[in-house]
Amino acid sequence: MISQKSFTAGLLTLLTLGLVSTHFTLDYPLTRGFSEDDEPKFCGGFPTNATGRHPFPLSGPAPILINSHHSSAEVAIIIAFKSDPTTFADFNTSNKVTFLRPFGRIEGRGPLCFNIDINSLASQVPNITDGTLATLQVEYNGGDSPLFQCSDLILQKNYTTPSNVTCVNGTSSSSQNSIPNGASQPKAGANSSANALVNQNIIVSVMIFVAMCIALA
């Protein structure tokens, strides 16, 4: 027989594993892909154009939506203006990392939103024009190890972000200014599959543990 103490300890362990199984997702613009095992790799382990290229405003504030699964984390947003970036060096301009958002702390789990303006980089990257290809990479560290997600973009002068993808009191980002800590809840946006994945992992873990208890009883 398995004691009640052992049962409780095992159940808590499985629940904890399910809760930490995912760390963050990039929900807008659409990520190249999500793999829990590969998220510590460059661009989350996915190649260029894994989900195609997505239109993004060439200038003016535009939202970046993530879903955080840590209570706090350090987040930066960088960008490359190459057709097929394959290394972190491709995100450098004049030997400096091209930041849309320098590293800053966020607080709270769930959806978070940042407003960025690619046109703020005009002094560093003067050849940004309508139709420029770019890749955005979010760097996220919740305290265990750095994690990465990428989205491949085509910058468009007259593109307007969909009305259901907006920030309320979003954190503005510029390559030249320090960024206030924190971020805002998005009013609406692309729904992440990560929450469903976490819940599924918890349910499966509990079912496996209960089945083991019954088998060993």
CORVEN-V153429 format. One line per field, one symbol per residue. ss: DSSP state (H for helix, E for strand, L for the rest). phi: phi as a letter, one per 20 degrees, with the letter a starting at -180 (. if undefined). psi: psi as a letter, one per 40 degrees, with the letter a starting at -180 (. if undefined). A space follows every 10 residues. Layout:
BEGIN
ss=???
phi=???
psi=???
END
This chain:
BEGIN
ss=LLLHHHHHHH HHHHHHHHHL LLLEEEEELL LLLLLLLLLL LHHHHLLLLL LLLEEEELLL LEEEEEEELL LEEEEEEEEE LLLLLLLHHH HEELLEELEE EEEEEEELLE EEEEEELHHH HLLLLLLLLL LLEEEEEEEE ELLLLEEEEE EEEEEELLLL LLLLLEELLL EEELLLLLLL LLLELEEELL LLLHHHHHHH HHHHHHHHHH HHHHHHL
phi=.effffffff fffffffffe fcdacedbfg ffrccgfeff eglmndfgmf cnddfbffbn fbeddccedd fbadccccbc dcfbfccfff eeclmcfeee bfgbedcoeo fccceccfff egfecfefcg nfebcecedc ceodafccbc ceccfcfdfd fgfedcddlf ffcbfddfdg fnbdfffarf eeefffffff ffffffffff fffffef
psi=ihiddddddd ddddddddde didiihdhih idihhddede ihfeeiiifd faihiihdii hiihhihhei diihhihiii fidgheidde eihfeihghd hihihihiia hihhhihdee edddgefhih ehiihhhhhh heediiiiii hhihhhdehh hidegiihfi hihieeiihi iiiihidiah hieddddddd dddddddddd ddddde.
END
